[in-house]
Structures are given as structure tokens and as C-alpha cells.
């Protein structure tokens, strides 16, 4: 004889089991549809603090209606079975934990698709005041038609505030906890972004950024070690995508993407080869020697090299020495008001003799200016290539104007060099 919960949900088979609950596939007799019934462990029912918080969080989760969130239909307490239960939407498919178990890791496009959908679910929840606090592969469900849904909203917070020690549960998800969670601080939306960053690292590489068996060991590794870059583990991962994931793994919340929608855009851009851009708030919170600082290899290094090139160009204008001696100085305007127009200065004796026939020295200076500008532009390209970026900020100019800055963006160094050469040729005529 089958078990019926709350006189309505007929349990059919077990879908999964965890440290705090068991999930059963059930038939809702009233609505004649399949649902997933989560039966909480009996020891949790004896903790009044947990029960009270669980009810409040379950109510909050039940209000979340989004394509990328597993909807909560019902919850309550079955006196006959002495169990608290939650009735949720049944997702016919597999969790990301099962995908990792069977396949090791996902390819880039498949992983990004999963992560982007998870970001949408998180963003919706955060905008409605709900923080998940337990984002992990087991709580990311992918249906047979490819829709990814976040499960177990609200349950994690109720558990972590329980007076009953949840050793097995905490250690089981320690690798996905944000540093502030491991320190016992209140977890906000950016804690979920960190956890999803860990999931992203695992989906793309098949391993965790930090392997730990306790919260203390995890905290020490986070402070002392840098996880290996994803593009170093797997060359198929674009460096820009590796940078996006590293940003989500910043130790301080301020170093992570501002919200889940921003993380979604960063992931999409990273998969297309566009580097993430850290805003002022993020760079101010980047701790030295952490994984998040590696995002500066590309975009920030390019900006630094470009700034150095601009400074070099300005210095060359002020103090022409060496190869830049032939660069023309900024010319004064040719047209001035008539009443302020000064009479031409008398030519110095022998000036025409110094010019020679046909203005040869002037032509030589012009030719030298072209060569110097070519040299300066190519020097900047080599600086940027050394910084490991395909974004170049190029100094160019023409014969009548000072050195200017132009931006060249390319997916590879060879193409960037060619674009720089074309710019120099165009501005050296």
C-alpha cells in the first residue's frame, strides 16, 4: 500500500536523499499531476527554532514564480508520519551533480547556458528579497528540454539557523560557501554569486577551486592559495571566461559582480572573448593575491599599458630625445584675430643658407617624424602583447597634430599588429 502525505500526495518512488531530507516523486490526487515531495528529516521536526524559520522561508520561496526557479506549491506537517513536507514542481531531468558524476565536466557552451539560466533565477529571487544560501550542483536541475531551475530556495537559511548541529550538511556544501558564510556572517546576494562561481568552475573543469574537508581548512586555502586558472586547466576555456569566473570568486563581496544580472552578462561576454570590466567598487575590494586579482591580467593590463604609452607620447613632445627627437611639436593656430596678429619676426641671418636647396632638412625631419611615430606605435603593441591582451591603445598622429590615442580591439595579437600598422600608415602620409 502506497504512502499518502496530507491525504493528497501519493508517494511513488524516491528521487534523491540528502543529509536533511528525502525527495519523493508523488502524484497529486487532487490536481492529477506529478510533483516532488521533500520530506524533512525527523530530527529537524523537534527543533522549534528551525520549524518557525522554515515556515517563514517556505512562504517566501512559494512566492517566487519564475521559469528558472523550482516553484513551491505547498508545505505543512503530516502528523501521522510526524514529518514536515514541502511540495514542489517536479522537474523531469537531471541535476548538475548528476551531470558532473556521469560526464566529469561540460563543454563551454553547455556550461555557460546552464550558468546563464541560473543567474536569471538568482536575479529574480534577489530582486524579491530572497537569498538562496545553498547554491550547488545538486540544487541546479536541468529538465529534459534544457530549462535550468534552481531548487531549495529558503531551506538553507532555515537549516543554518537551526540549533541542531548539521555537521554532515555543512561539510557537504563547504566548498560552495562564500568566505563570509564560512566566517558565520550574514550571507547576502553576492554570497550566492560566489557559490555560483564555484559551480561554474566545477562545470567547466570537473574540479573544485578549493578542496577542503572543513570550514577552517577551506578558509585557510582561500586566504593562501590561488585556484588554477580555468584556461590553464582546459585550453578550450576562453581566458576571458576564466576571468569572469575568477571575478565571482573574489574573497570580498565588493570584488564580485554587483548582482546576478551583471554576472550573467559577464559570462556571456567572456564566452565570446570579451574581457570583464571591474568597476571602481570591485577593484577597491580586490585583496592582494586572490583569484579575483587575475582579472586584471587582460583589461587592466591593457589600460595600464595604454596609459604608459600616452605618458611616453607626452614626454616625447616635451623632451624630444633619441628616436622621438624628430616628432613635430604642436603647431600654433594659423588663423588669429587681425588685431592680435603679430608682425613676422625678421629672419635670422643665414637662415636661407641653413635651409639649403629645396628644404631638404625639413623633408628629413618630416621623414624622421614618420619613422618615430611608427616606432612608438609598434613599441606600444609589443608592450601590450607582453601584458597578454588583445586590446591595444595606439599612439598615432599626422604631420600637423600632436600624438593622439586610438583604440584597437582584436581577438589576437597578429590582427592587432596589422591594425596598428594600418593606422600608422594612414597617419604618416
C-alpha positions in Angstrom: 0.0 0.0 0.0 1.4 3.4 -1.0 2.0 6.2 1.5 -0.1 9.3 1.2 1.1 12.6 2.7 -1.5 15.1 3.9 -4.2 12.9 2.4 -3.4 14.2 -1.0 0.1 13.3 -2.2 0.7 9.7 -3.1 4.4 8.8 -2.9 5.6 6.6 -5.7 9.4 6.4 -5.7 12.4 8.1 -4.2 14.2 10.7 -6.4 17.0 11.6 -4.0 18.3 11.7 -0.5 20.4 14.1 1.5 21.5 14.9 5.0 18.4 16.9 5.9 15.7 15.5 3.6 14.4 12.9 1.2 12.7 13.8 -2.1 10.0 11.5 -3.4 8.1 11.6 -6.7 4.4 11.8 -5.9 1.0 12.0 -7.6 -1.2 14.9 -6.5 -4.5 13.2 -6.4 -6.4 16.5 -6.4 -4.8 18.1 -9.4 -3.8 14.8 -11.1 -0.2 15.8 -11.7 3.2 14.6 -10.6 5.0 16.7 -8.0 8.2 16.4 -6.0 7.6 16.0 -2.2 10.6 16.8 0.1 10.3 15.1 3.4 12.5 16.7 6.1 14.5 14.6 8.4 12.7 13.7 11.6 15.3 15.3 13.9 14.6 18.7 12.3 10.9 18.5 13.4 12.0 18.5 17.0 13.7 21.9 16.7 11.2 24.7 17.2 13.5 27.4 16.0 14.0 25.5 12.8 10.3 24.9 12.3 9.4 28.6 12.8 12.1 29.8 10.4 11.3 27.1 7.9 7.7 28.2 7.7 8.7 31.9 7.0 11.3 30.9 4.4 9.0 28.4 2.7 6.3 31.1 2.4 8.9 33.5 0.8 10.0 30.7 -1.6 6.4 29.9 -2.5 6.0 33.5 -3.8 8.8 33.0 -6.4 7.3 32.2 -9.8 9.9 32.2 -12.5 10.9 29.8 -15.3 14.3 29.3 -13.7 13.1 28.7 -10.2 11.5 25.4 -8.9 8.1 26.6 -7.7 6.9 25.6 -4.2 3.2 24.5 -4.3 2.5 23.5 -0.7 4.1 22.8 2.7 2.9 21.6 6.0 3.2 18.9 8.8 1.9 15.4 8.4 1.0 14.3 12.0 0.6 10.6 11.1 4.1 10.4 9.6 5.5 13.1 12.0 7.2 14.8 9.1 7.4 18.3 7.7 7.0 18.3 4.0 7.3 20.6 1.0 5.6 20.0 -2.3 7.4 21.4 -5.3 7.3 21.4 -9.0 8.6 18.1 -10.5 11.5 18.6 -13.0 11.9 15.7 -15.3 15.6 15.6 -15.9 18.8 15.5 -14.0 20.7 17.7 -11.6 24.1 19.2 -12.4 25.5 17.0 -9.7 24.4 14.0 -11.8 25.7 15.5 -15.0 29.1 16.0 -13.3 29.1 12.5 -11.9 28.3 10.9 -15.3 30.4 13.2 -17.6 33.1 14.8 -15.5 32.5 18.3 -16.9 30.6 20.2 -19.5 31.8 21.9 -22.7 32.0 25.7 -22.7 28.7 26.5 -24.4 26.7 24.0 -22.5 28.1 25.1 -19.1 27.5 28.8 -20.0 23.9 28.1 -20.9 23.4 26.4 -17.5 25.0 29.2 -15.7 23.2 32.0 -17.5 19.8 30.4 -16.7 20.9 30.0 -13.0 21.8 33.7 -13.0 18.3 34.7 -14.2 16.7 32.6 -11.4 19.0 34.2 -8.8 18.5 37.7 -10.1 14.7 37.3 -9.9 14.9 35.9 -6.3 17.3 38.6 -5.1 15.1 41.3 -6.5 12.3 39.8 -4.5 14.3 39.8 -1.3 15.2 36.0 -1.2 18.7 34.8 -0.9 19.3 31.1 -1.7 22.4 30.5 0.5 22.9 26.9 -0.7 23.7 27.2 -4.5 25.4 24.0 -5.6 25.2 21.5 -8.5 22.6 19.3 -6.6 20.3 22.3 -6.5 20.6 23.1 -10.2 18.1 21.0 -12.1 18.1 20.7 -15.8 14.9 19.5 -17.4 14.8 17.2 -20.5 14.1 20.2 -22.7 17.1 22.1 -21.4 15.5 24.5 -18.9 17.6 25.0 -15.8 15.8 25.6 -12.4 17.2 26.5 -9.0 15.7 24.3 -6.2 15.5 24.6 -2.4 15.1 28.3 -2.0 14.7 29.3 1.6 15.5 25.9 3.1 19.2 26.5 3.5 18.8 29.6 5.7 16.4 27.7 8.0 18.9 24.9 8.4 21.9 27.1 9.1 20.0 28.9 11.9 18.8 25.7 13.5 20.0 24.9 17.0 20.7 21.3 15.9 24.3 20.8 14.6 24.2 20.0 11.0 27.7 18.6 10.6 27.1 16.4 7.6 25.1 19.0 5.8 27.6 21.8 6.4 30.7 19.8 5.4 28.9 18.5 2.3 28.5 22.0 0.9 31.6 23.7 2.4 33.3 24.1 -0.9 30.4 26.3 -2.2 30.2 28.6 0.8 31.3 32.2 0.3 34.0 33.3 2.7 31.6 35.5 4.7 29.3 32.5 5.2 32.2 30.4 6.4 33.0 33.1 8.9 29.5 33.0 10.2 28.4 36.4 8.8 25.1 37.2 7.2 25.0 36.0 3.6 23.7 38.4 1.0 23.1 38.1 -2.7 26.8 38.3 -3.5 27.3 35.1 -1.4 25.0 33.3 -4.0 27.2 34.8 -6.8 30.3 33.3 -5.1 28.6 29.9 -4.8 27.6 30.0 -8.5 31.2 30.9 -9.3 32.3 27.7 -7.7 29.7 25.8 -9.6 30.9 27.5 -12.8 34.5 26.5 -12.1 33.4 22.9 -11.5 31.2 22.6 -14.5 34.0 23.9 -16.8 36.9 22.0 -15.2 35.4 19.0 -13.4 37.0 20.0 -10.2 36.5 22.5 -7.3 38.7 25.6 -7.0 39.4 24.6 -3.3 39.3 21.1 -2.0 38.5 21.1 1.8 37.1 18.8 4.4 36.2 21.5 7.0 35.3 25.2 7.1 38.6 26.1 8.8 40.6 24.3 6.1 38.5 26.0 3.4 39.1 29.4 4.9 42.9 28.9 5.1 43.1 27.7 1.5 41.0 30.7 0.3 43.4 33.1 2.0 46.7 31.4 1.0 46.1 29.8 -2.4 45.0 30.8 -5.8 43.0 28.3 -7.8 44.5 27.3 -11.1 43.1 29.4 -13.9 40.4 27.6 -15.9 42.1 28.3 -19.2 45.2 26.6 -17.8 43.2 23.6 -16.8 41.5 23.4 -20.1 42.7 25.4 -23.2 39.2 25.2 -24.6 38.0 27.7 -21.9 38.5 31.2 -23.2 40.8 33.3 -21.0 38.1 36.0 -20.8 35.6 33.4 -19.5 38.2 32.3 -16.9 38.5 35.9 -15.8 34.7 36.2 -15.4 34.6 33.2 -13.1 37.6 34.4 -11.2 35.8 37.7 -10.6 32.9 35.8 -9.0 35.4 34.0 -6.7 36.7 37.2 -5.1 37.1 36.8 -1.3 35.5 40.1 -0.5 31.9 40.6 -1.7 32.7 44.0 -3.1 35.1 42.4 -5.6 32.3 40.2 -7.2 29.8 41.2 -9.8 27.3 43.7 -8.4 24.3 41.4 -9.0 23.4 38.2 -10.8 22.3 40.1 -13.9 25.8 41.6 -14.2 27.4 38.1 -13.7 25.2 36.8 -16.5 26.4 39.5 -18.9 30.0 38.9 -17.8 29.7 35.2 -18.5 28.1 35.8 -21.9 30.8 38.3 -22.9 33.6 36.0 -21.6 32.4 33.1 -23.7 32.6 35.5 -26.7 36.1 36.7 -25.9 35.1 40.0 -24.3 37.0 40.6 -21.1 35.2 41.6 -17.9 35.4 45.1 -16.7 35.9 45.6 -13.0 34.2 48.8 -11.7 35.6 51.1 -9.0 33.8 49.2 -6.2 35.2 45.9 -7.3 38.8 47.0 -7.8 38.8 48.7 -4.4 37.9 45.4 -2.7 40.2 43.1 -4.6 42.5 41.5 -2.0 46.1 41.0 -3.0 47.0 37.5 -4.0 43.5 36.2 -4.6 41.9 34.6 -7.6 39.9 37.8 -8.4 43.1 39.8 -8.9 43.8 37.8 -12.0 41.1 39.5 -13.9 43.5 42.4 -14.2 45.8 40.5 -16.5 43.8 41.4 -19.5 41.7 44.6 -19.4 43.5 46.4 -16.6 46.9 45.5 -18.0 45.8 46.9 -21.4 44.7 50.1 -19.7 47.9 50.4 -17.8 50.0 49.8 -20.9 47.9 52.3 -22.8 48.3 54.9 -20.1 52.1 54.2 -20.1 52.1 54.8 -23.9 50.2 58.0 -23.6 52.6 59.2 -20.9 55.5 58.3 -23.2 54.0 60.2 -26.1 53.5 63.3 -23.9 57.1 63.0 -22.6 58.3 62.8 -26.2 56.5 66.0 -27.0 58.0 67.8 -24.0 61.5 66.5 -24.3 62.4 65.1 -27.7 65.3 62.8 -27.3 66.6 59.7 -29.1 64.2 58.2 -31.6 61.4 60.7 -30.8 63.6 63.8 -31.4 62.1 64.1 -34.9 58.5 64.2 -33.7 56.9 67.5 -34.7 55.8 69.8 -31.9 52.3 71.1 -31.6 51.9 73.9 -34.2 50.1 77.2 -33.1 46.9 78.0 -34.9 47.4 79.5 -38.3 44.4 81.9 -38.0 44.4 84.6 -35.3 42.3 87.8 -34.8 43.6 90.6 -37.0 44.2 93.0 -34.2 46.3 90.4 -32.3 48.2 89.2 -35.3 51.9 89.9 -34.7 54.3 91.1 -37.4 56.5 88.3 -38.7 59.9 88.2 -37.0 62.9 89.1 -39.1 64.7 86.1 -40.4 67.9 85.2 -38.7 71.0 85.8 -40.8 71.9 82.8 -42.8 68.5 81.2 -42.3 68.1 80.5 -46.0 71.5 79.1 -46.2 70.7 76.7 -43.4 67.6 75.5 -45.2 69.6 74.6 -48.2 68.2 73.7 -51.6 64.6 72.5 -51.8 64.1 72.5 -48.0 66.0 69.2 -47.6 66.3 69.4 -43.8 62.6 69.9 -43.4 61.9 66.9 -45.5 64.3 64.8 -43.4 62.6 66.0 -40.3 59.2 65.0 -41.7 60.5 61.6 -42.7 62.1 61.2 -39.3 58.8 62.1 -37.6 57.0 59.4 -39.6 59.6 56.8 -38.6 59.5 57.9 -34.9 55.7 57.6 -34.9 55.9 54.1 -36.4 58.4 53.1 -33.8 56.3 54.5 -30.9 53.1 52.8 -32.1 54.8 49.4 -32.6 56.5 49.7 -29.2 53.1 50.1 -27.6 51.8 47.0 -29.4 54.8 44.9 -28.1 54.1 46.2 -24.6 50.5 45.2 -24.8 51.4 41.8 -26.2 53.7 41.3 -23.3 50.8 42.1 -21.0 48.9 39.2 -22.5 46.0 41.2 -24.1 44.5 41.7 -27.5 43.3 45.2 -26.7 45.7 47.9 -27.9 45.7 51.6 -27.3 47.7 53.1 -30.1 49.5 56.4 -30.3 49.2 57.9 -33.8 49.4 61.4 -35.3 49.7 63.3 -38.5 52.2 65.9 -39.5 50.2 68.8 -38.2 48.9 67.5 -35.0 50.2 66.1 -31.7 50.3 62.4 -30.9 46.8 61.1 -30.3 45.3 57.9 -28.8 43.2 55.5 -30.7 41.8 52.2 -29.5 42.3 49.0 -31.5 40.4 45.8 -30.4 41.2 42.4 -31.8 40.8 38.8 -30.8 44.5 38.1 -31.4 47.8 39.9 -31.3 48.6 39.4 -35.0 45.4 41.1 -36.1 46.0 43.9 -33.6 49.5 44.5 -35.0 48.2 44.7 -38.6 45.5 47.2 -37.5 48.2 49.3 -35.8 50.4 49.3 -38.9 47.4 50.4 -41.0 46.7 53.2 -38.5 50.3 54.4 -38.6 50.4 54.3 -42.4 47.2 56.3 -42.6 48.6 58.9 -40.2 52.1 59.1 -41.7 51.1 60.2 -45.1 
